[in-house]
Amino acid sequence: MRVFVTRDLPGRGLDRLRHEPGLHVDLWPEEFPPPRSAMLERTANAAGLLCLITDRVDADLLEHAGPQLKVVSQMAVGVDNIDVAACAARGIPVGNTPGVLTETTADLAFALLLAAARRLVEAASYVRLGQWRTWSPTTLAGADIHGATLGIIGFGAIGQALATRATGFGMRTLYWSRRQKPQAAERLGASYQDLPALLAQSDFVSVHCALTAETHHLIDADALACMPAHAILINTARGPLVDEAALIEALRNRRIAGAALDVTTTEPIEPDNPLLAMPNVIVLPHIGSASLATRTKMADLAVDNLLAGLRGQPLPHQIPPPEPRTR
Ligand code: DGY
């Protein structure tokens, strides 16, 4: 039995697979993701696929893979690169790695909030470029975090972990999510608002939704128009939650004050993307979960899911098949 693993993994996950009797691990050894032709070729006749957010798993790939494919295990919490409905139609469970990355990702979202508010990236390059000649009352003056209002869009585990951090900094927290979460909100001192009201009242808006057909471009030109001119948008979830063209426009027109993005519409971002030329924008290369400890835990969970699927057992973390659409 062969499994295709699309990248080297941190920790002991690969060793665990290699020690599994009768299992051959076919590892893609490169730093860059397998090109489509390699994905098709190496998934064909495999019993399991362990993949990353960079690997597209669609109906065509499943068709090529053949009926022996028993499990798709993603080393990430988001699975928008996987056609979960097509997997479900073939009886293939899809695993993901929730929980272990919650705190690490919330840390990064808060780090971006701090960095954007206090202009840390600009300030550090000002020093490196030899521009620091004196102290002046307004040089690199930014926005206060204490006492400011944080609007959290998507109040799942990561959104709630961000609210915990906001409490420590004396912020007021608002949230919006598809379903209200009164218990978590009470525990975290957050209050529910509808989306336009949240956008209108927040000094910082941080996005934490899963990317689905419903949430695609949730932050569009209309949403950006609701935000105050001093507001800063933070996105550590998925790039296409934000209409990037509308964001560029809003930043150019000073409709909002800045953005701090760990995710972008195209990843890696194109070098000529206008966002990269804006001093009030921070762009990171999708590193929300990137602590070594967390990435190791994610790899371990992905291996747990893969092994369970190969054994025909329920996956420890399985994505529920999508509900059939009603008209
Ligand atoms: C995820 O898990 O979905 C992140 O985007 C990668 O850690």
Residues whose N, C-alpha, C, O or C-beta is under 5 A from the ligand:
A	BS01	DGY	A76 V77 G78 A237 S289
